[in-house]
Amino acid sequence: MLRPSTQRYSVTRPLYSEDTFEDEHAKVYRKHKRLLDHFIQYFTCTSERAKNAAVSLLPIIGWMKIYSIKDWLLNDIVSGVSTGLVAVLQGLAFSLLASISTWYGLYAAFFPVIMYFFLGTSRHISVGSFPILSLMVGAVVTRLVPDEGPPANITAFEGLTKDEQRILVSASLTFLVGLFQLGMGLLQVGFIVMYLSDTLISGFTTAAAVHILVSQLKFVLGLTVPGFSGPLSIIYTLESVFTQITSTNIHDLVTSIVVMVTVLGIKEINDRFKSKLPVPIPIEVIMTVIACGISYAFNFSENHGVDVVGKIPNTFESPIAPSLQLFQMTAVEAFPIAIVGFAVAFAVAKVYSVKHDYIIDGNQELIAFGASNIFGGAFKSLVASTALSRSAVQESTGGKTQIAGLLSAIIVLVVILGIGFLLEPLPKSLLGAVVIVNLKGMLMQVVTVPYLWKKDRPDCIVWVGTCLAAIFLGLDLGLAVGLGLELLTVVFRAQFPRCCVLANISGTDIYRDRKDYVNIYEPEGVKIFRIPSPIFFANIDFFRDKLKDAVGFNPLRILRKRNKAVKKIKKMIKKGELTLTSNGLQATCSMPIEESEEEGNMEDLDKPTDYSDLPIQVNWNTELPANIRVPPVNIHSLILDFSAVSFLDISALKGLKALKEFIRVNVDVYIVGCDPYIIEKLRNCKFFDDEIKTSIFFLTIHDAMLFIHESHPPKTVTLIVSVDHTSSP
C-alpha cells in the first residue's frame, strides 16, 4: 500500500452541468417493462424454466448430481450418527418446554427431517426442535389446557385426556405454522426475514433463554410448578418456585448440578481442542447413559421420588387431523412462531452456506420448513426449525449434505422403535440440566449491551427493549414490541438525519462538514447544504427547517418583507414622500413614516418582487429610507448536495418547490450529485418551470462552485482550485 502523502492525481475536464454533460455524452435509454410484461414473463413456460423450477423446488436434485460417495459418504455417516444421538436427547429435553410428553420431541427429529431432506437448500443445518419455539408452543398449550382448571371450550377436546388435548393443541399449532411458512414461501416473501435485525434477534433470543431457564427450574429442583402464560408469567413462575423452594428434591438437584458442571467442562475442552479432536466428545450422550444406569440401579423414581421420562411407546402413533377451531384460537401466536423459526434457521443456514460456498434460497427454505411442519404436525410433531448446537455438531463432525440429516433421523427411528425403553428411567432433571447448559451461548449475548451502548445507542435501545418486553410480556408480545422499536429507529434515522453545511478543504476539490476540520475554507456568499438521506413526506419539513437554520434566514419571510417594502416605496414616491437624489432615494420629511396596517393579499406577497415603475434599483443590503427595514441576505448562492438522496416522493416534490423562495430573494440555487433517475422523475412530474430550470443541476459540488465563481469572483482566489474550468487537486 502506497503512502497517502506520495499519491497525487490530476484531472483536466470541462465544467459540467447535467445539461452539458448529457449534450456531450449520449445516454442509453432503456425500455422499462410494464406490469403486464412482468406478468406474461412470469407465467410463460419453457422447457428450461420447467427444468429450473424442478431443481429449485427439489434442491436434492442439484447436490445429488455432484455427490461424491468416496469423499463424502463416510463423513456423512459419522456426522449423522453423532447428530442423531444429540437429536434424541434434545428432542426429549425440548418437549418439556412445550409441556407435552417427552417422546413427541423425538417425532420432531424424524418427520420434519425427512421432508427437509428433499426440499431444503441448506446442506448443513440439523432440522428438529428448537428450545425457543418449544417454549412458545408451550405457552399456547398451557393457555388452552392449563395445569389447573378446565381447558378451553373446544369441541375437539371432547372425550380426550389432558395429555391428548395438549398433543392436539401442539400438533394443530405446528400444522398452522407450516401453513403460514408454506404460504409465505409460495408468495415469495422470504425477504421478510430482513426486517428482523441481528440486534432484535439477539435481544429476543436472550429473553427466550431467560424464559427457558426459569421454566426448567421445576425439573432441576424436582418441584411441581403449574404452567403460566401471558404477560408476567415469568414472575408468577418464579413466585411459585420460591414458595416451594424448601420442598426441593435433593437427588434432582445433585443430579442437575453434576450434569451441568460436567457438561460445561467437557464442552469447554471440545471448544479449546476442536482442531485436535476428530469428533467432539458426546458428553450429553455419555451423561445420559450414566444417569439412566444409576437411576435404574437405585430406582430413583420409586425410592427417591425423582420424576423420570417414563414409558416411551415403541411405535408411531396414528396421524391426526388438525382442529380448525384451534386454528382460529392460535393464529395470533402461530405467525410469530413461523417467523422466528424461519429467521433462526435461515440465519444458521446462511452462515454455513458462506463457509462452504453454496447458495441458499430464502423462499425455498420457507417452502421446505412449511412442508416439514405440515407433515410433522399431522404426526403430532413439535414445530421444527434448527438448534444451533445440533447444527454445529452436524457440521463440525464432517457432515457434507443432508444425507447426514437423514441418517440422524434413522438413529431417532431406531430409538423410537427399538431401544426407547432404555431411556424410561432417565431423570427429567438431567434433561433440564442439558437444556440449561445449551443456553450458555444465548445468555452470553448480554455482554454485547455495553458495546452497543457505546457504538450505536438506537440499536442498544432495540436490544434492551426487545429483551425486557419479551421477558415480562411474553415472547409473542415481546417480538411485536421489538419490531415496533426497530421501526421507530428506522423512522428516527430517516426522519431526523444529520444534515450539515459543507466547506472546502483548502487547495482541493474536497468538501467536508465545516465543523469537523481545521484547515477548511467556507466560500464567501455560498452555503453548501448536504442532505444525507432520501426525502419524503416524513422529513421534508425537517429538511426545510434545517436549511433555514443553515442559511440563517427564512426566504419566504424575506420575500414578503421585500414585497411590502417595494409597495411602500412606490406609494411614497407617488405621494411625493420620497424623492430621487444623487445618493438614491431620500424621504422629504424628517419624521419617521409609520408602517401601514394594510398588509395586502398574502398571495401577492409570495410572488416575485415587482420592480417595475421604480426609478432606481433597490440594494437590500444597505439602509433603506423612511425607516423601512428588511433583514439582509448574506449569501448569493445555495448548493444542495443530493448525492445521498436515493428517492423523492410527491410530498418532497411539493416541498422542493419552496426553492423558488430563495430564487425570488436573489439567491441562486444549485443541486449537485443528483441521481439521473430523480431528475427524470422531476421532469415527468412537471417540476421545472420558468424559475426552476434544469440548468441548476451540476455533476459535483466543485463544478457548481467553479460556475458560481464566474459570476461571483471570490476575494481570495488562491483558495479556490482551478477557477479556469479544471479540477486539479
C-alpha positions, -999 to +999 in steps of 0.1 A: +000+000+000+015+033-011+017+062+014-011+087+010+014+116+011+030+103-021-002+100-041-014+127-065-040+128-092-047+155-117-078+157-139-085+182-166-120+183-179-147+208-188-170+222-161-202+201-163-237+208-155-262+180-160-274+196-192-239+200-208-229+165-197-259+150-214-252+170-245-216+156-247-223+121-236-251+101-253-273+083-228-287+048-233-325+049-229-338+016-217-373+004-222-389-003-188-411-033-186-448-028-178-466-047-151-482-067-179-448-077-194-437-090-160-469-109-156-466-125-191-429-134-184-437-149-150-464-173-165-445-181-197-434-218-195-404-231-214-385-264-211-356-245-195-379-228-170-396-261-161-362-277-155-350-248-133-383-249-114-380-286-107-344-281-095-355-251-074-384-270-058-363-302-052-328-290-044-318-326-037-315-330-075-288-303-076-265-316-049-271-353-056-256-348-091-223-337-075-223-361-046-190-379-041-196-413-024-158-418-020-151-384-004-184-376+014-203-407+024-181-417+054-182-381+067-220-380+064-223-414+083-201-402+112-219-369+113-254-385+110-247-409+139-233-381+161-261-357+153-288-384+158-276-391+193-277-354+202-311-351+185-326-378+206-315-362+238-325-327+227-359-340+214-367-354+248-354-322+266-372-296+244-405-314+246-405-305+283-406-268+273-437-275+252-455-291+283-462-323+264-450-359+268-413-363+261-414-388+232-432-363+210-400-344+209-384-374+191-410-370+164-397-335+156-363-351+150-377-376+125-408-364+104-396-329+095-361-341+087-375-365+060-393-337+043-365-312+046-341-338+030-359-334-003-369-297-002-342-278+018-314-259+003-290-260+033-267-290+034-256-285+070-283-275+094-299-301+116-337-299+114-357-306+145-370-290+177-357-256+189-359-245+225-374-211+218-401-224+195-409-252+220-413-226+247-436-206+225-456-237+218-457-245+255-472-210+262-501-218+239-505-253+252-507-241+288-531-213+279-556-236+263-550-266+285-538-252+319-523-274+346-550-263+370-586-256+360-607-266+330-594-264+294-607-240+268-641-247+253-631-265+221-653-291+205-623-313+195-614-317+232-644-338+240-635-373+251-598-366+253-575-368+283-555-337+293-523-351+277-542-359+245-557-324+245-522-309+248-510-330+219-539-319+198-530-282+205-493-287+198-500-307+166-526-282+153-503-253+161-474-270+143-496-276+113-508-240+112-472-227+115-464-249+085-493-234+065-480-199+073-445-207+062-456-226+031-479-197+021-451-171+025-428-193+005-452-197-024-458-159-023-420-153-025-418-132+007-386-147+021-373-112+023-394-107+054-365-121+075-346-089+066-369-069+089-356-089+119-322-073+126-294-091+143-299-068+173-336-077+176-329-114+172-301-112+198-323-094+224-353-118+216-333-150+219-317-137+252-351-131+266-362-166+254-332-181+271-342-165+304-378-179+300-363-214+292-340-212+322-369-203+345-391-230+330-365-257+337-361-248+374-390-271+384-372-301+368-338-291+383-353-287+418-379-315+415-409-292+422-444-293+409-450-258+393-481-251+373-477-236+338-483-199+334-489-180+302-494-144+292-477-112+305-457-115+337-459-153+335-422-155+344-429-136+376-457-160+386-434-190+378-406-176+399-430-169+427-443-205+426-408-219+426-395-198+456-426-206+477-418-243+473-380-240+475-380-259+508-395-289+491-366-293+467-357-329+458-321-332+467-315-361+443-328-340+414-307-310+424-275-330+428-280-348+395-286-314+378-255-298+393-232-327+385-245-329+349-242-291+343-207-289+357-195-319+338-211-309+305-199-273+307-164-286+315-163-311+286-178-286+262-150-261+271-125-289+263-143-296+230-141-259+220-104-255+231-091-286+214-116-289+185-087-288+160-071-319+176-103-339+183-116-360+154-151-355+167-164-336+197-168-357+229-206-365+231-208-356+267-246-352+268-250-388+255-224-401+279-241-385+309-275-397+297-262-433+297-247-429+331-278-413+346-301-439+331-279-467+346-278-450+381-315-442+380-324-478+371-300-493+396-312-473+426-348-470+414-348-432+416-385-430+406-399-452+434-373-448+462-365-411+459-395-395+441-374-385+411-396-376+380-384-397+351-392-399+314-414-429+318-428-452+292-419-445+256-442-462+231-422-484+207-444-475+177-456-444+159-490-430+168-515-427+140-517-393+123-544-368+133-563-341+116-558-306+129-586-287+145-600-257+126-613-242+158-577-244+172-565-226+141-587-197+149-576-196+186-539-199+179-534-179+147-520-149+166-493-170+182-486-192+151-475-163+129-446-151+151-436-187+157-434-192+119-413-160+115-389-168+144-385-204+133-376-194+098-354-165+108-333-186+131-330-215+106-322-191+077-295-173+098-278-205+107-281-218+071-266-186+058-235-189+080-228-224+067-236-216+031-210-188+032-185-210+049-189-239+024-196-217-007-230-227-019-263-208-023-294-210-002-328-197-013-349-180+014-382-186-004-374-223-009-364-226+028-398-213+037-414-239+015-392-266+030-400-257+066-436-252+058-439-286+042-419-301+071-441-287+098-473-296+079-460-332+076-448-332+112-479-316+126-500-344+111-479-369+130-480-350+163-445-335+160-433-303+176-426-272+155-393-278+136-366-253+130-329-259+138-309-258+170-276-240+169-257-266+189-271-296+170-263-280+136-228-272+149-224-310+157-235-319+122-211-295+105-181-300+128-182-338+126-178-336+089-213-336+075-214-326+038-250-329+028-285-337+042-277-374+040-262-368+074-296-354+085-314-384+070-290-408+089-297-388+122-334-394+116-327-431+112-310-431+146-341-414+161-362-441+143-341-468+159-346-452+193-383-449+189-390-484+176-362-504+192-344-491+222-366-463+236-374-484+267-338-479+278-345-442+283-375-448+305-355-444+338-339-412+326-344-383+352-361-352+338-337-332+359-309-343+336-329-331+306-335-298+323-298-295+331-289-303+295-313-276+283-298-250+307-263-258+296-272-253+260-285-218+269-250-205+276-244-190+241-278-172+241-274-159+277-239-146+270-253-123+243-260-099+272-223-089+271-230-071+238-251-044+255-222-022+267-207-024+232-240-014+216-244+015+240-210+029+230-213+023+193-250+026+184-275+036+210-306+032+189-296-004+184-289-008+221-324+005+228-339-021+204-319-048+221-328-039+257-364-030+248-370-063+230-353-083+257-372-067+286-406-068+267-401-105+258-392-113+294-421-096+311-448-095+284-441-129+268-423-139+237-451-131+212-457-096+226-420-091+231-414-098+194-441-073+184-426-046+208-391-053+193-404-048+157-421-016+168-389-003+184-369-013+153-394+005+131-391+036+153-353+036+150-356+034+112-381+062+111-360+083+135-328+078+114-347+086+082-368+114+096-341+132+115-308+126+097-276+145+103-277+174+079-246+196+077-230+226+060-200+217+039-169+237+033-138+233+011-106+216+022-082+243+011-063+235-021-085+206-031-119+198-047-130+180-015-158+193+006-165+182+042-185+192+072-172+226+083-173+215+120-150+185+116-118+201+101-094+229+110-078+237+076-111+244+059-125+272+038-161+283+036-168+301+003-179+336+008-216+342+000-222+305-007-238+278+015-233+242+007-260+221+024-257+183+024-289+161+026-278+127+037-310+106+032-340+101+009-365+130+010-401+120+016-433+131+034-419+124+069-388+145+067-394+172+041-404+197+068-374+188+089-351+195+059-367+228+052-362+239+088-326+227+088-320+246+056-334+278+071-311+273+101-281+267+079-286+299+058-297+320+087-329+334+073-364+324+062-366+332+025-404+334+025-403+360+053-377+380+035-397+379+002-428+391+019-410+420+036-393+430+004-427+430-015-442+451+013-412+474+012-414+478-026-452+486-024-445+511+003-416+528-016-439+530-047-467+545-027-444+570-010-428+581-044-463+586-058-473+608-028-440+627-030-428+615+003-396+600-013-375+618-039-347+606-061-313+622-055-278+615-065-274+595-033-305+574-040-340+577-025-345+602+003-375+610+024-389+645+020-397+648+057-376+641+087-404+625+107-404+587+106-432+573+085-452+547+103-459+515+085-493+510+071-516+485+087-527+473+054-510+440+047-525+434+013-531+400-002-507+373+012-506+355-021-494+387-038-466+390-012-454+355-021-449+363-057-417+375-073-409+411-064-422+436-090-396+463-095-415+480-124-422+517-120-392+521-096-368+547-108-338+530-090-326+496-082-331+487-046-300+474-027-315+453+000-282+450+019-280+488+026-300+510+048-334+519+033-351+553+036-380+561+058-371+535+084-381+507+061-364+476+075-358+444+056-335+417+070-303+414+048-295+382+029-258+375+033-255+347+006-258+349-031-257+311-039-270+279-023-258+245-032-278+214-022-258+182-022-282+154-033-255+127-036-271+107-008-307+112-019-320+080-034-356+088-040-382+116-037-420+113-032-447+136-042-447+154-008-409+160-013-415+174-048-440+199-034-417+208-006-388+214-030-409+239-048-401+262-019-367+266-036-384+293-055-385+314-024-347+315-024-346+324-061-371+352-056-348+368-030-319+367-054-302+335-041-291+312-069-299+276-061-278+247-074-284+209-069-254+186-073-248+149-073-284+141-082-293+107-095-303+109-131-334+089-124-345+115-098-340+142-125-361+122-149-388+119-122-387+157-117-393+161-154-421+137-155-438+154-126-436+189-143-412+202-116-394+226-138-407+260-149-395+295-157-379+298-123-366+263-115-347+251-146-327+220-154-296+242-156-294+243-118-282+207-117-244+200-117-224+168-115-203+177-085-200+204-058-168+217-074-185+221-108-211+242-092-185+262-072-165+270-103-196+281-121-206+304-092-171+320-091-176+331-127-205+354-118-193+360-082-155+360-082-140+352-048-120+378-030-093+352-022-088+334-054-058+313-042-081+292-020-102+280-050-089+252-070-085+257-108-110+285-114-103+281-152-128+251-155-103+225-145-101+203-114-066+196-103-063+186-067 
